[in-house]
Amino acid sequence: MKALPRLFCFSLLALALCPGHALAQRSNAADLQQQMSPEQFRAAGLDKLSPDELAALNAWLQGRVEQSISQVREQALEEGRQEVIVRHRGFLSFGSDEPIVAVLPGRFSGFAKGRQYLLDNGQVWEQTDDARLSGASGNDRQVRISPGLMGAWYLQVDGINTRAKVRRVK
């Protein structure tokens, strides 16, 4: 199930949730005898089953369909939740205390209030405190942006102990 493309999962979920769709509700439309042509039904040997046996097979099959729909729905919801968390990290708190690790491409020339830091992941952070770091330089430095108390975030450049309070602007 993990190998299914996200678009396919969302499409299947949309079909499953659509009112009147055969997968969304238990009905006679899910019966094998109505889903197969008479030739297919006979070729599969299903015409040999008693009405009770055929009903049991249809019930089992419907249960498997409902289980698959439930799994796809849960996976799609979790993938969507994870995507929101990653995309909006730094704007809102989602309960994760894991730092954001990225690279600050180009030349790093220290900290200064109001300076913006564009990361290789596309995020832009702006320094909001007076932390100063002059004389530090380097190219393509790795940074960690860690959450603090009350929604604060702190940027620290790898190999430097000073950290600056930042807020995400993009």
N, C-alpha and C positions, 0 to 999 in steps of 0.2 A: 504494500500500500504506500510505502514511503517513496517509491519510485514514480508514482503518478504525478504528472505535472499539476501544479497548483490550479491552473485554469480548468483542467478537467475535473478536479475535486470540487471546485466552486460550482461548475456547471452541473455536476451530478447532485450536489446539495440543493441547488436551485430547483432542479427537476423534482427532487424528493419532497421539497417543501411546497411545491405548487399544488393548490387544491385540485382535486380531480385526476391527478396523475396516478397511473397504475401503481407506482412504487410508494406513493404517499398514503394510500389507504388500502385496507384489506377488503377485497371484493372478488367477485367471480372472474373479473378480468385477469386475475393472476393465476387462474386455474390452467394447468398445462394443456388440458383438452381444448381450451379456447385460444391458447397462445400458439399452438402448433397446428399445422395442417393435418387433416386426417391421415395422410400418407406418412408424415413425420411421426405422428402419435403411434401408428401401427408399427413402423420401422423400429421405434424405440422399445417396442414390446409393452407399451403402457396399456394397450387395449386388453391385456390379460389380467389386469388388476381388478379386484372387486371395487365397488363404489367406496367402501370404507378404506381400502388400501390406497385408492387414488386420493381420497380426501386427506388421509394422513400424509401422503407424499406432498400434496399441495400445501398443507399446513407447515410442514417442515421447510419447504422451499420458501414460503412467505416469511417464516421466521429468519431464515438466512438472509433474505433480501433486507428485512428490517434491521437486522444486526449490521449488515454492510452499510446501510444508510446511516445508522447511528455512528459507526466508526468514522465514516467520511465526514459527517457533521462535526464530530468532536475534533478530528484532525484539522478541518478547515477553521474552526473557531480558535483552536490553539495557535495555528499558523498566523491567523489574523491578529491575535492578541500579541504574539511575539513581534510581529512586524510593527505594530503600534508602539510597543515598548522601545524597540531599537530606534525607530524613526524620531520619536519625541523625547528621547533620553536627554536630560538636561533642561528641558522646558518644564516638564512635570515630573513628579516623583511617583514611581510605580513600585516602590518598596524594594528595589534592588540597590544594594550597597556596593556593587562591583564597580571598580573604576573603569573609565573609558580610556583605552590605550590606543594611541594613534601616533602618527609622525607629523611633525611640524615641518613641511617641506620648505626648502630654501634656507635663507640665512636667518638665524636666531641671534638677536642682538640685545637680549635682556628684557626685563620687565619695566613697564611704565603704565601708570593709570590711564585708562582710555584706549590703550593699545588693543588691536584686534588680532586674533590668532586664527588663521585659516588652517584647518587640519586636512590631512590626506583623505579623510572619510567624508569631506564636504561640510563638516560642522564649522561654524564660526563662533568663537568665544571672545568676549570682551573683558578686559581686566577692570575690576570695580574698586579695588583698594589701592593703597599707596605703596605697596611693596615695590621695591626698586632692586634692580640687579644690573649693575653696569659692569662692563668689562667681560661679561660672559658672552661667548659667541660660539658659533658652530653652524654647520649645515645639516639639514635633514635630521633634526634631533627628535628622539622619541619622547613623548609626553604622557603623563597620567593625569586624568582629571577625575578627582575623587569627590563624592558627595560628602558634605559636612552636616552640621546641625541646621535645622530650620530652613532647608532648601538651599543652603550655600554650597558652592562647588569650588574646588581648589585645583589649580593647574601647577604641576611640578614637572620640570624638565629633568630627564634622566641624567644622573650624575651631579645634580645641583640640589642642595638642601633647602634653599629658599623656595617658597611656593606663593602663588598669587591667587587672590580670590577673583573668580570669574563668573560671568553669566553667559548663557548661550543666547546668541542673537540670530543665528540661522542654523 
